[in-house]
Amino acid sequence: ADSAAGRMIVTFDSYAMQHEHEAALEAVLGPQDGKGGWQWLPRVNAASAHPTDFGLVRLQAGEGEAAMASRLRRLPFVRGVHADRRIRRSREAASAAAAQADRLLAGGVGGSPAGASVG
């Protein structure tokens, strides 16, 4: 897993629309003008039309990144702050994992068919 440079997943105590979470952070952390050390990264997908309990922010790289992450963690409406991770898997690894899952579903574990009772 690779860390997506400076991107953090912020989980909140309640569900709200993205713009509401963004406004709550901006009210406490200050404006997103590049000087405040953070930026809200809007999600653009079908789920963005619904309330959510998390958001993605980019923290300014450097010494201030750890301080801003710590500041986010201390906010009373923030449940957690976690580094955004990108999982990379090769096509070969994905194929091997799928083949293993197929064997398990076919009863390949210990030679017993799936659902067979022992004893």
TALINPE-V195695 format. One record per residue. N is the residue number from 1. RES is the residue in three letters. SS is DSSP state (h for helix, s for strand, l for the rest). PSI is psi in degrees with one decimal (NA if undefined). Layout:
BEGIN
n={N;N}
res={RES;RES}
ss={SS;SS}
psi={PSI;PSI}
END
This chain:
BEGIN
n={1;2;3;4;5;6;7;8;9;10;11;12;13;14;15;16;17;18;19;20;21;22;23;24;25;26;27;28;29;30;31;32;33;34;35;36;37;38;39;40;41;42;43;44;45;46;47;48;49;50;51;52;53;54;55;56;57;58;59;60;61;62;63;64;65;66;67;68;69;70;71;72;73;74;75;76;77;78;79;80;81;82;83;84;85;86;87;88;89;90;91;92;93;94;95;96;97;98;99;100;101;102;103;104;105;106;107;108;109;110;111;112;113;114;115;116;117;118;119}
res={ALA;ASP;SER;ALA;ALA;GLY;ARG;MET;ILE;VAL;THR;PHE;ASP;SER;TYR;ALA;MET;GLN;HIS;GLU;HIS;GLU;ALA;ALA;LEU;GLU;ALA;VAL;LEU;GLY;PRO;GLN;ASP;GLY;LYS;GLY;GLY;TRP;GLN;TRP;LEU;PRO;ARG;VAL;ASN;ALA;ALA;SER;ALA;HIS;PRO;THR;ASP;PHE;GLY;LEU;VAL;ARG;LEU;GLN;ALA;GLY;GLU;GLY;GLU;ALA;ALA;MET;ALA;SER;ARG;LEU;ARG;ARG;LEU;PRO;PHE;VAL;ARG;GLY;VAL;HIS;ALA;ASP;ARG;ARG;ILE;ARG;ARG;SER;ARG;GLU;ALA;ALA;SER;ALA;ALA;ALA;ALA;GLN;ALA;ASP;ARG;LEU;LEU;ALA;GLY;GLY;VAL;GLY;GLY;SER;PRO;ALA;GLY;ALA;SER;VAL;GLY}
ss={l;s;s;s;s;s;s;s;s;s;s;s;s;s;s;s;l;h;h;h;h;h;h;h;h;h;h;h;h;l;l;l;l;l;l;l;l;s;s;s;s;l;l;l;l;h;h;h;h;l;l;s;s;s;s;s;s;s;s;l;l;l;h;h;h;h;h;h;h;h;h;h;h;l;l;l;l;s;s;s;s;s;s;s;s;s;l;l;l;l;h;h;h;h;h;h;h;h;h;h;h;h;h;h;h;l;l;l;l;l;l;l;l;l;l;l;l;l;l}
psi={134.2;142.6;133.3;110.7;111.5;0.1;133.3;141.6;122.4;121.2;141.8;160.5;-17.5;163.2;137.8;168.5;153.3;-47.0;-27.3;-41.9;-43.1;-45.6;-37.9;-41.8;-42.4;-34.6;-31.0;-41.3;-16.5;176.8;157.1;53.5;11.2;-20.7;-20.8;-12.5;8.0;161.4;132.2;133.8;102.5;141.9;131.9;88.7;179.9;-33.3;-20.7;-10.1;-0.6;157.4;151.3;162.1;18.8;162.1;167.0;127.3;152.7;127.0;142.1;128.2;154.0;-160.0;-32.5;-15.6;-48.8;-39.4;-41.3;-39.3;-41.8;-40.9;-41.7;-44.2;-28.5;-9.0;136.0;-22.9;3.4;125.7;-37.3;161.0;122.2;143.0;135.6;130.6;142.2;123.7;125.5;132.4;134.6;159.8;-38.3;-42.4;-39.2;-40.7;-40.7;-40.6;-40.7;-40.7;-40.2;-42.1;-41.2;-42.0;-42.0;-42.6;-28.6;-1.2;24.1;-3.0;115.5;12.3;-0.6;133.7;148.7;133.0;-4.2;137.7;147.2;125.1;NA}
END
